[in-house]
Amino acid sequence: KEHNNGALTSAAVMNGYPGRHLHWLCAASHASTARLLAAAPEAEFAWALYCEERVREYGFEETAPFHFINTLHQARRALLAILDVRLHTGDIDVKEAADLLSRETGMDMLSADSEIRFILLNPGLHTAALRGREAIKTLKRQARRQMRGKFNERFFHDALLSAGFLTGNTLRKELA
């Protein structure tokens, strides 16, 4: 159920190419070892979410299973961000959160429990990744406005990837 063609294609985009694997390869080439060691995980996941969105916009994998899985993943990520806050404020316990995730997204209980435990080990990650994806899109719009006709999406992506795992204002300053 979880490992169908749509899910595998989505995982390849987000975790392989052009997703997290590519980001790690490019970031590893940065001259600063300290920057690589201090990588912000939300930046890594933000890039993966951005890639998922971009490949859809480019028309990659125009199949119903891929679109269904992408829509399901978006709903899951939204719920995981909400559950992250609820878990860390004590509004819901682990079992209730896993039950809710399973019931609302069709995820099996073992996977749902695993996702909830991941949230506990990585507080704020899901929310930060969603916010980071929006920050990348904002930065891209700003670059497009500033560069006018000289803007090149490939150049923007290369600059973003080679900057490493920076977030927010730090990334903005790096690419300015």
For each residue, the residues with C-beta under 8 A, 3 or more apart:
1: 4 106 108
2: 7 107 108 111
3: 7 8
4: 1 7 8 65 69
5: 8 9 63 65 66
6: 9 10 61 63 64 65 66 67 68 69 70
7: 2 3 4 10 11 69
8: 3 4 5 11 12
9: 5 6 12 13 61 66 69
10: 6 7 13 14 52 66 69 70 73
11: 7 8 14 15 16
12: 8 9 15 16 17 19
13: 9 10 16 17 18 19 51 52 55 60
14: 10 11 19 20 48 49 51 52
15: 11 12 19 20 21 48
16: 11 12 13 19 20 21 22
17: 12 13 21 22
18: 13 22 51 54 55
19: 12 13 14 15 16 22 23 47 48 51 52
20: 14 15 16 23 24 44 45 47 48
21: 15 16 17 24 25
22: 16 17 18 19 25 26 161
23: 19 20 26 27 44 47 48 161 165
24: 20 21 27 28 44
25: 21 22 28 29
26: 22 23 29 30 158 161 162
27: 23 24 30 35 36 39 161 162 163 164 165
28: 24 25 36
29: 25 26 162
30: 26 27 35 36 162 163 164
31:
32: 35 36 164
33: 36 37
34: 37 38
35: 27 30 32 38 39 164 165 166
36: 27 28 30 32 33 39 164 165
37: 33 34
38: 34 35
39: 27 35 36 43 44 164 165
40: 43 44 165 166 167
41: 44 45 122 125 165
42: 45 46 124 125 128 129 131 132 167
43: 39 40 46 47 132 164 165 166 167 171
44: 20 23 24 39 40 41 47 48 165
45: 20 41 42 48 49 125 128 129 132
46: 42 43 49 50 128 129 130 131 132 133 135 136 167
47: 19 20 23 43 44 50 51 132 136 160 161
48: 14 15 19 20 23 44 45 51 52 129
49: 14 45 46 52 53 77 129 130 132 133
50: 46 47 53 54 133 136 137
51: 13 14 18 19 47 48 54 55
52: 10 13 14 19 48 49 55 56 70 73
53: 49 50 56 57 133
54: 18 50 51 57 58
55: 13 18 51 52 58 60 61
56: 52 53 59 60 67 70
57: 53 54
58: 54 55
59: 56 62
60: 13 55 56
61: 6 9 55 66
62: 59 66 67
63: 5 6 66 67
64: 6 67 68
65: 4 5 6 68 69
66: 5 6 9 10 61 62 63 69 70
67: 6 56 62 63 64 70 71
68: 6 64 65 71 72
69: 4 6 7 9 10 65 66 72 73
70: 6 10 52 56 66 67 73 74
71: 67 68 74 75
72: 68 69 75 76 105 106
73: 10 52 69 70 76 77
74: 70 71 77 78
75: 71 72 78 79 104 105
76: 72 73 79 80 101 105 107 115
77: 49 73 74 80 81 126 129 130
78: 74 75 81 82 130
79: 75 76 82 83 100 101 104 105
80: 76 77 83 84 101 115 119 126
81: 77 78 84 85 126 127 130
82: 78 79 85 86
83: 79 80 86 87 92 97 100 101 116 119
84: 80 81 87 88 119 123 124 125 126 127
85: 81 82 88 89 91 127
86: 82 83 89 91 92 97
87: 83 84 90 91 92 93 94 97 116 119 120
88: 84 85 123 124
89: 85 86
90: 87
91: 85 86 87
92: 83 86 87 96 97 100
93: 87 96 97
94: 87 97 98 113 116 117 120
95: 98 99
96: 92 93 99 100
97: 83 86 87 92 93 94 100 101 116 119
98: 94 95 101 102 109 112 113 115 116
99: 95 96 102 103 109 112
100: 79 83 92 96 97 103 104
101: 76 79 80 83 97 98 104 105 107 112 115 116
102: 98 99 105 106 107 108 109 112
103: 99 100
104: 75 79 100 101
105: 72 75 76 79 101 102 112
106: 1 72 102
107: 2 76 101 102 111 112 115
108: 1 2 102 111 112
109: 98 99 102 112 113
110: 113 114
111: 2 107 108 114 115
112: 98 99 101 102 105 107 108 109 115 116
113: 94 98 109 110 116 117
114: 110 111 117 118
115: 76 80 98 101 107 111 112 118 119
116: 83 87 94 97 98 101 112 113 119 120
117: 94 113 114 120 121
118: 114 115 121 122
119: 80 83 84 87 97 115 116 122 123 125 126
120: 87 94 116 117 123
121: 117 118
122: 41 118 119 125
123: 84 88 119 120
124: 42 84 88 127 128
125: 41 42 45 84 119 122 128 129
126: 77 80 81 84 119 129 130
127: 81 84 85 124 130 131
128: 42 45 46 124 125 131 132 167
129: 42 45 46 48 49 77 125 126 132 133
130: 46 49 77 78 81 126 127 133 134
131: 42 46 127 128 134 135
132: 42 43 45 46 47 49 128 129 135 136 167 168
133: 46 49 50 53 129 130 136 137
134: 130 131 137 138
135: 46 131 132 138 139 167 168 171
136: 46 47 50 132 133 139 140 160
137: 50 133 134 140 141
138: 134 135 141 142
139: 135 136 142 143 160 171 172 175
140: 136 137 143 144 153 156
141: 137 138 144 145
142: 138 139 145 146 172
143: 139 140 146 147 151 156 175
144: 140 141 147 148 151
145: 141 142 148
146: 142 143
147: 143 144 150 151
148: 144 145 151
149:
150: 147
151: 143 144 147 148 155 156
152: 155 156
153: 140 156 157
154: 157 158
155: 151 152 158 159
156: 140 143 151 152 153 159 160
157: 153 154 160 161
158: 26 154 155 161 162
159: 155 156 162 163 175
160: 47 136 139 156 157 163 171 175
161: 22 23 26 27 47 157 158
162: 26 27 29 30 158 159
163: 27 30 159 160 166 171 174 175
164: 27 30 32 35 36 39 43
165: 23 27 35 36 39 40 41 43 44
166: 35 40 43 163 170 171 174
167: 40 42 43 46 128 132 135 170 171
168: 132 135 171 172
169: 172 173
170: 166 167 173 174
171: 43 135 139 160 163 166 167 168 174 175
172: 139 142 168 169 175 176
173: 169 170 176
174: 163 166 170 171
175: 139 143 159 160 163 171 172
176: 172 173
